[in-house]
Amino acid sequence: MNWAKELVCPRTGTRDRLTKLHNLSPAGAPWLVEYELTRERGRRLLRSLARRPWTLWRYHELLPVEDPERRIDLGEGGTPLVELDSVLTQGHRVWLKQEAGNPTGSFKARGLSLAINRARELGAPGVRLPSAGNAAIAASAYAAACGMPCRVAVPADTPENVITRIRSYGARVDAVGKTLVESGQWLAEQAPELLDVSTLREPYRLEGKKTMGFELAEQFGWNLPEWILYPTGGGTGLIGIPKAFDELEALGLVGKRRPRMVSVQMSGCAPIVKAFHEGRDSAEPWLEPDTRVWGLRVPRAVGDFLVLRALRATHGTAIAVGEQDVEEAGRTLPKATGLEWGPEGAACWVAFQELVAGGKVEPDDRVVILQTGHPSNYG
Ligand SMILES: Cc1ncc(COP(=O)(O)O)c(C=O)c1O
């Protein structure tokens, strides 16, 4: 039994049923899943959690899967929260949410697990997506686990290792186009019959990503941290994590205070950062995306207005970081911490240092860096 009620369009408030396959709402916005939440349900959930294993399925009432007993489960979620040494953090309190341990080595497993479980429940003939790499690796693994066809298009300069990994799960992969947008357009023409599971184009990847919010709340003893730094491509987690906190508040498990959400992008592809600082409600497409941090090379995001809303609602901010600083951090951080750092996590570390240099972080503030992927995923 889950507590999901229906889908709501965040632009118009239009509603629709959960029981059919969806892409965007009629207004062209990502659908959001709404739940029926009460304090009594919150108390019941809290009592049950003590007995449940540490994967994202421990929150199954807050996930829109009809029959969680029959789910495809590769062990996604339940990732560690590791406090960094205070010498490294100049006395600040910083935790790494280490997402590299997810199945297929990145946090994309969370969203793709939910999207493909739902695609299977609703009878989709197969799935397709354009991806910079990690989402495609995750999609092909979950599709393989349900015996579902999967087609992927990656930009032409995607590292060979990524393509080999996608193929190893039996998905068909084509390397086409200069950017994700071009790859996606090509694939939609080639395989219109398959369900498009690209970022925010169906309602359920967001639901998987939001589970990072549930885990953070629980790992901090239901006392939310002050800052969360999120390496931003499509920005699913920047929408999903605050959504999770709102759901926990409705259940009576956390209070009104929210962490300040920080969008971190590369200076060679920073549409959200630009729009945030220009005070806009939506982001213009970034014309010549130029970064080797593949997960952040996303020139246009369909949920841009929701990301910008989340940054402003939480009094957060948006920071663009330089390619060389991130490369340097990627080299030094493993030695300094003994932890695995993908380039996207390293980008958040550089952004954290900028926040500190700007005097934004108070001594008692608790800062979370989402370390979203394993460095070896790129080769
Ligand atoms: C490792 C990693 N981090 C961050 C991102 C960006 O995630 P999102 O699209 O949710 O903003 C990606 C996207 O590909 C990624 O692979």
The ligand as an SDF file (V2000), in Angstrom:
LIG
                    3D

 16 16  0  0  0  0  0  0  0  0999 V2000
   27.2630   11.9480  -11.4690 C   0  0  0  0  0  0  0  0  0  0  0  0
   26.2070   12.9470  -11.8100 C   0  0  0  0  0  0  0  0  0  0  0  0
   26.0020   13.9890  -10.9790 N   0  0  0  0  0  0  0  0  0  0  0  0
   25.0660   14.9250  -11.2440 C   0  0  0  0  0  0  0  0  0  0  0  0
   24.2870   14.8680  -12.3920 C   0  0  0  0  0  0  0  0  0  0  0  0
   23.2220   15.9050  -12.6090 C   0  0  0  0  0  0  0  0  0  0  0  0
   22.0050   15.4140  -12.1160 O   0  0  0  0  0  0  0  0  0  0  0  0
   20.6210   16.1050  -12.4130 P   0  0  0  0  0  0  0  0  0  0  0  0
   20.3170   15.8720  -13.8490 O   0  0  0  0  0  0  0  0  0  0  0  0
   19.6410   15.4990  -11.4830 O   0  0  0  0  0  0  0  0  0  0  0  0
   20.8050   17.5650  -12.1380 O   0  0  0  0  0  0  0  0  0  0  0  0
   24.4680   13.8070  -13.2930 C   0  0  0  0  0  0  0  0  0  0  0  0
   23.6590   13.7330  -14.5200 C   0  0  0  0  0  0  0  0  0  0  0  0
   23.9860   13.0730  -15.4730 O   0  0  0  0  0  0  0  0  0  0  0  0
   25.4510   12.8300  -12.9980 C   0  0  0  0  0  0  0  0  0  0  0  0
   25.6620   11.7890  -13.8120 O   0  0  0  0  0  0  0  0  0  0  0  0
  1  2  1  0
  2  3  1  0
  2 15  2  0
  3  4  2  0
  4  5  1  0
  5  6  1  0
  5 12  2  0
  6  7  1  0
  7  8  1  0
  8  9  2  0
  8 10  1  0
  8 11  1  0
 12 13  1  0
 12 15  1  0
 13 14  2  0
 15 16  1  0
M  END
$$$$
